[in-house]
């Protein structure tokens, strides 16, 4: 593989890994995030007759 191919592969893999690590860090380090996971729509009734 040529030098350009290696550089492209290294930059693309490192970019994807950096984005994945950042996303995992943001999700796992945010305190009390479970309080904001509510649905924007009201829940459906369990009884179909309602």
C-alpha positions as CSV (number, residue, x, y, z in Angstrom):
1,X,0.0,0.0,0.0
2,X,1.3,3.5,-0.8
3,X,2.1,6.1,1.8
4,X,-1.1,8.1,0.9
5,X,-3.2,4.9,1.5
6,X,-1.6,4.4,4.9
7,X,-2.1,8.0,6.0
8,X,-5.7,7.9,4.9
9,X,-6.3,4.7,6.8
10,X,-4.6,6.0,9.9
11,X,-6.4,9.3,9.9
12,X,-9.8,7.7,9.3
13,X,-9.5,5.0,11.9
14,X,-8.1,7.5,14.5
15,X,-11.0,9.9,13.7
16,X,-13.6,7.2,14.2
17,X,-12.0,5.9,17.4
18,X,-11.7,9.5,18.8
19,X,-15.4,10.2,18.1
20,X,-16.4,6.9,19.7
21,X,-14.2,7.5,22.8
22,X,-15.6,11.0,23.1
23,X,-19.2,9.8,22.8
24,X,-18.7,7.1,25.4
25,X,-17.0,9.6,27.8
26,X,-19.9,12.1,27.4
27,X,-22.5,9.5,28.1
28,X,-20.8,7.8,31.0
29,X,-19.5,11.0,32.7
30,X,-22.7,13.1,32.7
31,X,-24.2,13.0,36.2
32,X,-28.0,12.4,36.7
33,X,-28.5,11.9,33.0
34,X,-31.2,9.3,33.6
35,X,-33.5,12.1,34.8
36,X,-33.6,13.5,31.2
37,X,-34.4,10.2,29.5
38,X,-38.2,10.7,29.6
39,X,-40.3,10.3,26.6
40,X,-41.7,13.6,25.1
41,X,-45.1,11.9,24.5
42,X,-47.4,10.7,27.2
43,X,-47.5,6.9,27.7
44,X,-50.2,4.9,26.1
45,X,-52.9,3.5,28.4
46,X,-52.5,-0.2,29.3
47,X,-56.2,-0.9,28.9
48,X,-57.2,-0.8,25.2
49,X,-60.7,0.3,26.1
50,X,-59.6,3.7,27.4
